[in-house]
Amino acid sequence: MIGIKNDGLKTQWWYFDSFWECLEEVVQVLTYGDSKYNAEDGANWKRLPDAEKRFKDALLRHLLAYRTGEKIDQETGKSHLAHLITNALFLMWFDKKGN
């Protein structure tokens, strides 16, 4: 007899198995940002005036750099795509919080 578990519609975290290294670089970007713009709770980005506009601009700057062939951000040594994802996560957080 085979067991049954109805988890087909639940979040399938195994999809991330291919992306842990990429996600680590995103966390490294967050860590760099926290060291540059230090906040005791690591959330300086939440208190930034005009945050959504500024993160949209940053996302587009990293996308443009990537599209023009520059793979690595000169300041951090991390992928422009990792920066883009970081900015997208900030924007998603603001969107979900309704700010």
PyMOL commands that place a pseudoatom at each C-alpha (Angstrom):
pseudoatom trace, name=CA, resn=MET, resi=1, chain=A, elem=C, hetatm=0, pos=[0.000, 0.000, 0.000]
pseudoatom trace, name=CA, resn=ILE, resi=2, chain=A, elem=C, hetatm=0, pos=[1.307, 3.496, -0.912]
pseudoatom trace, name=CA, resn=GLY, resi=3, chain=A, elem=C, hetatm=0, pos=[0.852, 6.408, 1.479]
pseudoatom trace, name=CA, resn=ILE, resi=4, chain=A, elem=C, hetatm=0, pos=[-0.991, 9.544, 0.437]
pseudoatom trace, name=CA, resn=LYS, resi=5, chain=A, elem=C, hetatm=0, pos=[-0.195, 13.138, 1.280]
pseudoatom trace, name=CA, resn=ASN, resi=6, chain=A, elem=C, hetatm=0, pos=[-2.150, 15.942, -0.376]
pseudoatom trace, name=CA, resn=ASP, resi=7, chain=A, elem=C, hetatm=0, pos=[0.528, 18.608, -0.649]
pseudoatom trace, name=CA, resn=GLY, resi=8, chain=A, elem=C, hetatm=0, pos=[0.290, 19.395, -4.362]
pseudoatom trace, name=CA, resn=LEU, resi=9, chain=A, elem=C, hetatm=0, pos=[-1.028, 22.926, -3.794]
pseudoatom trace, name=CA, resn=LYS, resi=10, chain=A, elem=C, hetatm=0, pos=[1.356, 23.770, -0.955]
pseudoatom trace, name=CA, resn=THR, resi=11, chain=A, elem=C, hetatm=0, pos=[4.520, 25.803, -1.438]
pseudoatom trace, name=CA, resn=GLN, resi=12, chain=A, elem=C, hetatm=0, pos=[7.139, 23.604, -3.102]
pseudoatom trace, name=CA, resn=TRP, resi=13, chain=A, elem=C, hetatm=0, pos=[10.418, 24.782, -1.616]
pseudoatom trace, name=CA, resn=TRP, resi=14, chain=A, elem=C, hetatm=0, pos=[12.411, 22.220, -3.605]
pseudoatom trace, name=CA, resn=TYR, resi=15, chain=A, elem=C, hetatm=0, pos=[12.153, 24.617, -6.559]
pseudoatom trace, name=CA, resn=PHE, resi=16, chain=A, elem=C, hetatm=0, pos=[14.881, 26.636, -4.824]
pseudoatom trace, name=CA, resn=ASP, resi=17, chain=A, elem=C, hetatm=0, pos=[17.344, 23.740, -4.947]
pseudoatom trace, name=CA, resn=SER, resi=18, chain=A, elem=C, hetatm=0, pos=[18.911, 25.218, -8.087]
pseudoatom trace, name=CA, resn=PHE, resi=19, chain=A, elem=C, hetatm=0, pos=[19.081, 28.751, -6.700]
pseudoatom trace, name=CA, resn=TRP, resi=20, chain=A, elem=C, hetatm=0, pos=[20.709, 28.601, -3.247]
pseudoatom trace, name=CA, resn=GLU, resi=21, chain=A, elem=C, hetatm=0, pos=[24.036, 29.930, -4.552]
pseudoatom trace, name=CA, resn=CYS, resi=22, chain=A, elem=C, hetatm=0, pos=[22.249, 32.796, -6.280]
pseudoatom trace, name=CA, resn=LEU, resi=23, chain=A, elem=C, hetatm=0, pos=[20.228, 33.552, -3.166]
pseudoatom trace, name=CA, resn=GLU, resi=24, chain=A, elem=C, hetatm=0, pos=[23.413, 33.577, -1.111]
pseudoatom trace, name=CA, resn=GLU, resi=25, chain=A, elem=C, hetatm=0, pos=[24.719, 36.392, -3.313]
pseudoatom trace, name=CA, resn=VAL, resi=26, chain=A, elem=C, hetatm=0, pos=[21.500, 38.340, -2.724]
pseudoatom trace, name=CA, resn=VAL, resi=27, chain=A, elem=C, hetatm=0, pos=[22.041, 37.948, 1.029]
pseudoatom trace, name=CA, resn=GLN, resi=28, chain=A, elem=C, hetatm=0, pos=[25.634, 39.138, 0.533]
pseudoatom trace, name=CA, resn=VAL, resi=29, chain=A, elem=C, hetatm=0, pos=[24.269, 42.273, -1.171]
pseudoatom trace, name=CA, resn=LEU, resi=30, chain=A, elem=C, hetatm=0, pos=[21.930, 42.811, 1.784]
pseudoatom trace, name=CA, resn=THR, resi=31, chain=A, elem=C, hetatm=0, pos=[24.843, 42.309, 4.187]
pseudoatom trace, name=CA, resn=TYR, resi=32, chain=A, elem=C, hetatm=0, pos=[26.983, 44.806, 2.274]
pseudoatom trace, name=CA, resn=GLY, resi=33, chain=A, elem=C, hetatm=0, pos=[24.149, 47.329, 2.314]
pseudoatom trace, name=CA, resn=ASP, resi=34, chain=A, elem=C, hetatm=0, pos=[23.695, 46.904, 6.041]
pseudoatom trace, name=CA, resn=SER, resi=35, chain=A, elem=C, hetatm=0, pos=[27.404, 47.519, 6.647]
pseudoatom trace, name=CA, resn=LYS, resi=36, chain=A, elem=C, hetatm=0, pos=[27.289, 50.631, 4.443]
pseudoatom trace, name=CA, resn=TYR, resi=37, chain=A, elem=C, hetatm=0, pos=[23.986, 52.001, 5.794]
pseudoatom trace, name=CA, resn=ASN, resi=38, chain=A, elem=C, hetatm=0, pos=[24.113, 50.470, 9.238]
pseudoatom trace, name=CA, resn=ALA, resi=39, chain=A, elem=C, hetatm=0, pos=[20.930, 50.201, 11.257]
pseudoatom trace, name=CA, resn=GLU, resi=40, chain=A, elem=C, hetatm=0, pos=[20.741, 48.300, 14.496]
pseudoatom trace, name=CA, resn=ASP, resi=41, chain=A, elem=C, hetatm=0, pos=[17.855, 46.200, 13.180]
pseudoatom trace, name=CA, resn=GLY, resi=42, chain=A, elem=C, hetatm=0, pos=[19.236, 45.845, 9.629]
pseudoatom trace, name=CA, resn=ALA, resi=43, chain=A, elem=C, hetatm=0, pos=[16.222, 47.681, 8.235]
pseudoatom trace, name=CA, resn=ASN, resi=44, chain=A, elem=C, hetatm=0, pos=[17.540, 51.085, 7.194]
pseudoatom trace, name=CA, resn=TRP, resi=45, chain=A, elem=C, hetatm=0, pos=[15.983, 50.418, 3.789]
pseudoatom trace, name=CA, resn=LYS, resi=46, chain=A, elem=C, hetatm=0, pos=[12.490, 50.417, 5.349]
pseudoatom trace, name=CA, resn=ARG, resi=47, chain=A, elem=C, hetatm=0, pos=[12.906, 53.971, 6.646]
pseudoatom trace, name=CA, resn=LEU, resi=48, chain=A, elem=C, hetatm=0, pos=[14.339, 55.580, 3.522]
pseudoatom trace, name=CA, resn=PRO, resi=49, chain=A, elem=C, hetatm=0, pos=[12.419, 58.668, 2.329]
pseudoatom trace, name=CA, resn=ASP, resi=50, chain=A, elem=C, hetatm=0, pos=[10.848, 58.050, -1.101]
pseudoatom trace, name=CA, resn=ALA, resi=51, chain=A, elem=C, hetatm=0, pos=[11.989, 54.439, -0.779]
pseudoatom trace, name=CA, resn=GLU, resi=52, chain=A, elem=C, hetatm=0, pos=[9.873, 52.960, -3.556]
pseudoatom trace, name=CA, resn=LYS, resi=53, chain=A, elem=C, hetatm=0, pos=[10.972, 55.550, -6.118]
pseudoatom trace, name=CA, resn=ARG, resi=54, chain=A, elem=C, hetatm=0, pos=[14.603, 55.175, -5.122]
pseudoatom trace, name=CA, resn=PHE, resi=55, chain=A, elem=C, hetatm=0, pos=[14.546, 51.373, -5.189]
pseudoatom trace, name=CA, resn=LYS, resi=56, chain=A, elem=C, hetatm=0, pos=[12.833, 51.402, -8.595]
pseudoatom trace, name=CA, resn=ASP, resi=57, chain=A, elem=C, hetatm=0, pos=[15.597, 53.689, -9.848]
pseudoatom trace, name=CA, resn=ALA, resi=58, chain=A, elem=C, hetatm=0, pos=[18.290, 51.435, -8.364]
pseudoatom trace, name=CA, resn=LEU, resi=59, chain=A, elem=C, hetatm=0, pos=[16.665, 48.341, -9.875]
pseudoatom trace, name=CA, resn=LEU, resi=60, chain=A, elem=C, hetatm=0, pos=[16.631, 49.974, -13.308]
pseudoatom trace, name=CA, resn=ARG, resi=61, chain=A, elem=C, hetatm=0, pos=[20.257, 51.158, -12.979]
pseudoatom trace, name=CA, resn=HIS, resi=62, chain=A, elem=C, hetatm=0, pos=[21.374, 47.592, -12.254]
pseudoatom trace, name=CA, resn=LEU, resi=63, chain=A, elem=C, hetatm=0, pos=[19.224, 46.252, -15.093]
pseudoatom trace, name=CA, resn=LEU, resi=64, chain=A, elem=C, hetatm=0, pos=[20.701, 48.787, -17.517]
pseudoatom trace, name=CA, resn=ALA, resi=65, chain=A, elem=C, hetatm=0, pos=[24.241, 47.946, -16.414]
pseudoatom trace, name=CA, resn=TYR, resi=66, chain=A, elem=C, hetatm=0, pos=[23.520, 44.245, -16.920]
pseudoatom trace, name=CA, resn=ARG, resi=67, chain=A, elem=C, hetatm=0, pos=[21.871, 44.815, -20.311]
pseudoatom trace, name=CA, resn=THR, resi=68, chain=A, elem=C, hetatm=0, pos=[24.882, 46.778, -21.524]
pseudoatom trace, name=CA, resn=GLY, resi=69, chain=A, elem=C, hetatm=0, pos=[27.204, 43.892, -20.658]
pseudoatom trace, name=CA, resn=GLU, resi=70, chain=A, elem=C, hetatm=0, pos=[28.443, 44.835, -17.196]
pseudoatom trace, name=CA, resn=LYS, resi=71, chain=A, elem=C, hetatm=0, pos=[27.875, 41.722, -15.096]
pseudoatom trace, name=CA, resn=ILE, resi=72, chain=A, elem=C, hetatm=0, pos=[29.499, 42.799, -11.804]
pseudoatom trace, name=CA, resn=ASP, resi=73, chain=A, elem=C, hetatm=0, pos=[28.818, 45.907, -9.716]
pseudoatom trace, name=CA, resn=GLN, resi=74, chain=A, elem=C, hetatm=0, pos=[32.154, 47.693, -9.290]
pseudoatom trace, name=CA, resn=GLU, resi=75, chain=A, elem=C, hetatm=0, pos=[31.464, 48.876, -5.743]
pseudoatom trace, name=CA, resn=THR, resi=76, chain=A, elem=C, hetatm=0, pos=[30.422, 45.545, -4.232]
pseudoatom trace, name=CA, resn=GLY, resi=77, chain=A, elem=C, hetatm=0, pos=[31.933, 42.950, -6.554]
pseudoatom trace, name=CA, resn=LYS, resi=78, chain=A, elem=C, hetatm=0, pos=[28.525, 41.271, -6.677]
pseudoatom trace, name=CA, resn=SER, resi=79, chain=A, elem=C, hetatm=0, pos=[26.314, 40.561, -9.659]
pseudoatom trace, name=CA, resn=HIS, resi=80, chain=A, elem=C, hetatm=0, pos=[24.122, 43.379, -10.932]
pseudoatom trace, name=CA, resn=LEU, resi=81, chain=A, elem=C, hetatm=0, pos=[21.357, 40.782, -11.027]
pseudoatom trace, name=CA, resn=ALA, resi=82, chain=A, elem=C, hetatm=0, pos=[21.795, 40.137, -7.279]
pseudoatom trace, name=CA, resn=HIS, resi=83, chain=A, elem=C, hetatm=0, pos=[21.369, 43.885, -6.732]
pseudoatom trace, name=CA, resn=LEU, resi=84, chain=A, elem=C, hetatm=0, pos=[18.346, 43.929, -9.020]
pseudoatom trace, name=CA, resn=ILE, resi=85, chain=A, elem=C, hetatm=0, pos=[16.762, 41.051, -7.081]
pseudoatom trace, name=CA, resn=THR, resi=86, chain=A, elem=C, hetatm=0, pos=[17.494, 42.809, -3.785]
pseudoatom trace, name=CA, resn=ASN, resi=87, chain=A, elem=C, hetatm=0, pos=[15.764, 45.963, -4.999]
pseudoatom trace, name=CA, resn=ALA, resi=88, chain=A, elem=C, hetatm=0, pos=[12.855, 43.898, -6.337]
pseudoatom trace, name=CA, resn=LEU, resi=89, chain=A, elem=C, hetatm=0, pos=[12.487, 42.263, -2.906]
pseudoatom trace, name=CA, resn=PHE, resi=90, chain=A, elem=C, hetatm=0, pos=[12.421, 45.681, -1.236]
pseudoatom trace, name=CA, resn=LEU, resi=91, chain=A, elem=C, hetatm=0, pos=[9.730, 46.832, -3.668]
pseudoatom trace, name=CA, resn=MET, resi=92, chain=A, elem=C, hetatm=0, pos=[7.745, 43.646, -3.151]
pseudoatom trace, name=CA, resn=TRP, resi=93, chain=A, elem=C, hetatm=0, pos=[7.895, 44.155, 0.624]
pseudoatom trace, name=CA, resn=PHE, resi=94, chain=A, elem=C, hetatm=0, pos=[6.588, 47.739, 0.284]
pseudoatom trace, name=CA, resn=ASP, resi=95, chain=A, elem=C, hetatm=0, pos=[3.903, 46.562, -2.120]
pseudoatom trace, name=CA, resn=LYS, resi=96, chain=A, elem=C, hetatm=0, pos=[2.697, 43.869, 0.305]
pseudoatom trace, name=CA, resn=LYS, resi=97, chain=A, elem=C, hetatm=0, pos=[2.807, 46.265, 3.266]
pseudoatom trace, name=CA, resn=GLY, resi=98, chain=A, elem=C, hetatm=0, pos=[0.847, 48.882, 1.338]
pseudoatom trace, name=CA, resn=ASN, resi=99, chain=A, elem=C, hetatm=0, pos=[3.435, 51.604, 1.872]
for i in range(1, 99): cmd.bond("trace and resi %d" % i, "trace and resi %d" % (i + 1))
show_as sticks, trace
zoom trace
